[in-house]
Amino acid sequence: MSIQVSATDKDEGMNSQIRYSIVAGDPNRDFVIGDDSGILRLARGLNYERKKVYSITVQAEDLGEDRHYDTAVISITVLDVNDRYEFAFVDIIRMKPS
């Protein structure tokens, strides 16, 4: 499972380069995000019994001297599957600016 997060900046040079990070909603580090790519991926298998819903806050920040940033919340619902399998289905993915 992967989700592409995207931000744009109309500046030039370092001010136009964007870094992505997870800033809230994933204390167990079940997800990772590529700081340059903005691709959110599973770091390990999800377990419905451990956590059913994630509300992950992702931050996009430019690399300028006077840094600017914004955040978005990605909601992920994990579906229950047979525990014989080492994966879970992700049902609803919704992103909204915070």
C-alpha positions, -999 to 999 in steps of 0.1 A, spaced: 0 0 0 13 35 -8 -2 69 -10 13 98 -29 12 131 -10 20 162 -31 27 198 -24 39 227 -46 58 258 -40 61 286 -66 94 299 -53 128 291 -68 159 274 -55 159 260 -20 126 278 -13 109 256 -39 122 222 -25 97 203 -4 103 179 25 76 156 38 72 142 73 47 124 96 41 148 125 12 131 143 -11 101 144 14 73 141 30 67 175 39 31 167 56 41 134 34 18 113 40 41 83 69 58 67 70 87 43 97 95 17 110 129 28 117 139 -9 90 118 -26 60 122 -3 51 86 -8 34 72 24 40 35 28 35 8 54 65 2 76 51 -31 88 19 -51 87 -13 -36 101 -33 -54 127 -70 -47 130 -71 -58 166 -43 -34 175 -56 -3 157 -86 1 134 -83 37 123 -54 60 117 -55 98 113 -20 106 102 -9 142 99 16 148 72 36 180 69 51 195 38 78 221 44 99 241 20 137 243 26 140 281 24 157 302 50 123 314 63 106 280 62 69 276 54 48 245 59 13 231 58 -3 199 69 -29 174 58 -47 146 76 -49 112 59 -76 89 73 -70 52 69 -95 25 81 -81 -10 85 -105 -39 76 -106 -71 97 -92 -101 79 -84 -136 89 -53 -136 112 -37 -164 92 -26 -138 68 0 -112 75 -17 -82 59 -48 -62 63 -69 -44 37 -71 -6 38 -106 6 31 -111 43 31 -84 68 24 -92 105 27 -70 135 27 -80 169 37 -59 200 44 -57 209 81 
